[in-house]
Amino acid sequence: MKLLIQILFLLIVQSTYSQTLEGKVIDSVTNQPIEYANITLMTKNKGVYANIDGDYNFDISKHLYDTLKISSIGYNSKFIILDKFKSKKNIKLDISLSQKITQLDEVVLNLKKKKYNKKHTIGEDKEGNAAVSSLIGYETCVLIENPFNKDGKLDEIYIKLRKRKNTQFIASLNIKFYSFDKINQKPGYELYTKKLIVKPKNRNYTLNIDVKDMDIYLPKEGMCIGVEFIDPNNESKKYDVIGPMYRFTYSTEENLTWSKYRGKDWRTGIVKFDYRNDDRTGNVMIGVDVLFPKE
């Protein structure tokens, strides 16, 4: 009897202190939902995605002294301090994000006037059949160097993938495009502000993505391509084995890969090998077919 009372007390306490933040992430001008926006804690790698209708639901009961970051490609991020909700149980909160103001449209308009007919394949495609896994919410980004030093138009993207055994959940891939910040040696501003989401297969193959009609342009200084593993419907479990895996190439050159979690800061993403004094590094094998204008 005493044990039953203790269990009931614990259930009542947990119910009392359960606090949920829920609502919709929307465009501040159009009020249209922003699909698959990232909602994440600033001090912990924990978060959720808004669904295709912009709806989100996040348990904040153990994180009331933290801050939420809400982010999505093409939009300015927003931060919400959670301690103001300490006295509230279930909170309804719609979150509006403002679009980023860039000169990208003007640049694209000028590049569209050119005629492109020469195709070249560039990117990481060297020796190496090793693979590395990722987790939901993590984005891996690779520098695609431009050896031709002239503007080009992306025709197709390829991502080398490898099957992961015992996979319990197959992630969707959110593909992103950035400039390269030479000063800080990391991905820079967004070169394409729309979502490009694909569903891969969990097997050994090259995933080819046709982008020729999307007007994505390769700058003279190169670009960074990011691939975020996402769970659009928040269906995966905490300890699920996520597939597929990235293939990466061995190299002794400088790092070309970075990673970040749900819109947080970039960190160097070198894959190092220290077996038997192996000093090689690894870069994820992502590349592009690029069309260049007539000479």
C-alpha positions in Angstrom: 0.0 0.0 0.0 2.8 2.3 0.9 4.6 1.6 -2.4 1.4 2.3 -4.3 1.0 5.7 -2.6 4.6 6.6 -3.5 4.1 5.7 -7.1 0.9 7.8 -7.3 2.7 10.7 -5.7 5.5 10.5 -8.2 3.0 10.4 -11.1 1.2 13.5 -9.7 4.5 15.4 -9.3 5.6 14.5 -12.9 2.3 15.6 -14.3 2.3 18.8 -12.3 5.7 19.8 -13.5 5.3 18.8 -17.2 5.5 21.9 -19.3 5.0 21.9 -23.0 5.7 24.6 -25.5 3.7 24.2 -28.7 2.5 26.2 -31.6 3.4 27.1 -35.2 6.4 28.5 -36.9 5.3 31.0 -39.5 6.7 33.6 -42.0 6.4 37.1 -40.4 5.0 38.7 -43.5 2.9 36.0 -45.2 1.9 34.1 -42.0 2.5 30.9 -44.0 3.9 28.0 -42.1 7.6 27.3 -42.3 8.1 23.6 -42.7 10.8 21.7 -40.9 12.1 24.6 -38.9 14.7 23.7 -36.2 13.8 24.2 -32.6 16.8 23.5 -30.4 18.3 24.2 -26.9 21.4 26.4 -26.9 23.2 24.6 -24.1 22.4 21.0 -25.1 22.2 19.1 -28.4 18.5 18.5 -28.1 15.7 19.7 -30.3 12.7 19.0 -32.6 11.5 19.8 -36.1 8.4 21.7 -37.0 6.3 19.5 -39.3 5.3 20.2 -42.9 2.5 22.5 -41.5 4.9 24.4 -39.2 3.5 22.8 -36.1 5.9 22.0 -33.2 5.8 20.5 -29.7 8.7 20.7 -27.2 8.8 19.6 -23.6 10.7 22.4 -21.7 10.0 21.2 -18.1 13.7 20.2 -17.6 15.2 23.2 -19.5 13.6 26.3 -18.0 17.0 27.9 -17.5 18.0 27.4 -21.1 17.3 29.3 -24.4 15.6 28.0 -27.5 16.9 28.8 -31.0 14.4 28.7 -33.8 16.0 28.6 -37.3 15.3 27.8 -40.9 17.1 28.3 -44.2 16.3 31.7 -45.7 15.2 33.2 -42.4 16.7 35.2 -39.5 16.9 33.0 -36.3 14.9 33.8 -33.2 15.9 33.1 -29.6 13.4 32.5 -26.7 14.5 32.6 -23.1 12.6 29.8 -21.3 12.6 31.0 -17.6 9.7 33.3 -18.3 7.5 30.2 -18.6 8.4 28.9 -15.1 5.0 29.5 -13.7 3.0 28.2 -16.7 2.2 24.6 -17.5 1.3 24.2 -21.2 2.2 27.2 -23.4 0.8 28.0 -26.8 3.2 30.1 -28.7 3.3 30.9 -32.5 6.8 31.9 -33.6 7.3 34.2 -36.6 10.6 34.4 -38.5 11.6 37.2 -40.8 13.2 36.5 -44.2 16.8 37.3 -44.7 17.5 40.3 -46.9 20.3 39.6 -49.4 21.5 40.6 -52.8 21.2 37.0 -54.0 18.3 37.6 -56.4 20.1 40.4 -58.2 23.2 38.2 -58.6 21.2 35.2 -59.9 19.3 37.5 -62.3 22.7 38.6 -63.9 24.0 35.0 -64.0 20.8 33.8 -65.7 21.6 35.9 -68.8 24.6 33.7 -69.6 24.5 30.6 -71.7 26.1 27.5 -70.1 27.2 24.5 -72.1 30.5 23.1 -70.8 30.1 20.5 -68.0 32.7 19.5 -65.5 32.6 17.3 -62.4 34.3 18.7 -59.3 34.4 17.6 -55.7 35.7 14.9 -53.4 35.9 11.6 -55.3 39.3 10.1 -54.4 40.3 6.7 -53.0 38.7 5.4 -49.9 35.8 3.2 -49.1 35.4 4.0 -45.4 32.2 5.4 -44.0 31.0 7.6 -41.2 27.5 7.8 -39.7 25.5 10.9 -38.7 22.7 11.6 -36.2 19.4 13.4 -36.6 19.9 17.2 -36.5 23.5 17.1 -37.5 24.7 18.8 -40.7 27.9 17.9 -42.5 29.3 20.5 -44.9 32.0 20.1 -47.6 34.0 22.7 -49.5 33.6 22.3 -53.3 36.7 24.1 -54.7 36.4 25.8 -58.1 39.6 25.1 -60.1 38.2 27.0 -63.1 38.0 30.3 -61.2 34.8 31.4 -63.0 31.1 31.3 -62.2 29.2 28.1 -63.0 25.7 26.7 -62.7 25.0 23.5 -60.8 23.6 20.7 -62.9 23.7 17.8 -60.5 24.9 16.9 -57.0 26.3 13.6 -56.0 26.6 12.2 -52.5 28.5 8.9 -51.9 26.5 6.8 -49.4 27.1 3.4 -47.8 24.6 1.0 -46.2 24.5 0.9 -42.5 23.7 -2.5 -40.9 20.9 -2.9 -38.4 19.4 0.5 -39.4 16.3 1.4 -37.4 15.5 4.7 -39.0 16.4 6.1 -42.4 16.9 9.9 -42.3 15.8 12.4 -44.9 18.5 14.7 -46.2 18.2 18.5 -46.2 20.6 19.8 -48.8 22.0 23.4 -48.3 24.4 25.6 -50.2 26.8 28.2 -48.8 29.5 30.6 -49.8 33.0 29.9 -48.5 34.2 32.4 -45.9 37.9 32.5 -46.7 38.8 34.8 -43.7 37.3 32.5 -41.1 37.8 29.3 -43.1 34.3 27.9 -42.8 30.9 28.0 -44.6 29.5 31.5 -45.1 26.2 32.9 -46.2 23.4 31.0 -47.8 23.6 30.8 -51.6 20.1 29.2 -52.0 17.3 30.0 -49.6 14.8 27.2 -50.4 14.6 23.7 -48.9 15.8 20.8 -50.9 14.9 17.6 -49.1 15.5 14.1 -50.5 14.9 10.6 -49.1 17.9 8.3 -49.6 18.1 4.5 -49.7 20.1 2.6 -47.1 22.5 0.9 -49.5 25.9 1.4 -51.2 25.4 3.8 -54.0 25.8 7.3 -55.3 22.8 9.6 -54.7 22.4 11.9 -57.7 20.2 15.0 -57.3 19.1 16.9 -60.4 19.3 20.7 -59.7 19.7 22.1 -63.2 16.4 24.0 -63.0 16.9 25.5 -59.5 19.3 28.3 -60.5 22.0 27.4 -58.0 25.3 29.1 -59.0 28.9 28.1 -58.1 31.0 31.2 -57.3 34.5 31.6 -58.5 35.9 31.0 -55.0 33.9 27.7 -54.7 31.0 26.8 -52.4 30.1 24.7 -49.4 27.4 22.0 -49.7 25.7 20.9 -46.4 23.7 17.8 -45.8 21.6 17.7 -42.7 20.1 14.4 -41.4 16.5 15.2 -40.6 13.4 13.5 -39.2 10.6 15.6 -40.6 7.9 14.0 -38.4 10.0 13.5 -35.2 9.5 9.7 -35.5 12.9 8.4 -34.6 13.8 7.3 -31.0 16.8 8.5 -29.0 19.0 5.5 -29.5 17.9 4.5 -33.0 20.6 3.4 -35.5 20.4 6.0 -38.2 21.2 5.2 -41.8 22.6 5.5 -44.4 26.3 6.5 -43.9 28.5 9.0 -45.7 31.5 7.7 -47.6 34.7 9.7 -47.1 38.0 9.9 -48.9 41.5 9.7 -47.3 43.7 12.8 -47.6 46.7 14.4 -46.1 45.5 17.8 -47.2 43.8 20.5 -45.1 40.3 19.9 -43.8 37.4 20.5 -46.2 34.6 19.4 -43.9 32.6 21.0 -41.1 29.6 20.1 -39.0 27.0 21.7 -36.8 23.9 20.8 -34.8 20.5 22.3 -35.7 21.7 25.7 -36.9 24.3 26.2 -34.1 27.9 27.3 -34.8 30.1 25.4 -37.3 33.0 23.3 -36.0 35.8 21.6 -37.9 34.7 18.2 -39.0 37.9 16.4 -39.7 37.7 12.6 -39.6 41.1 11.5 -38.2 42.8 8.1 -38.3 45.4 7.3 -35.7 45.7 3.6 -36.3 49.4 2.6 -36.6 50.5 6.2 -36.9 48.1 6.9 -39.8 48.1 10.7 -40.0 45.5 10.9 -42.9 42.3 12.9 -42.6 39.0 12.3 -44.2 36.6 14.5 -46.2 33.0 13.4 -47.0 32.6 12.5 -50.6 30.2 15.1 -52.0 30.6 16.7 -55.5 28.8 18.4 -58.3 28.4 18.5 -62.1 28.8 22.1 -63.1 27.9 23.9 -66.3 30.2 26.8 -67.3 29.5 29.5 -69.8 30.8 29.6 -73.3 34.3 31.2 -73.7 
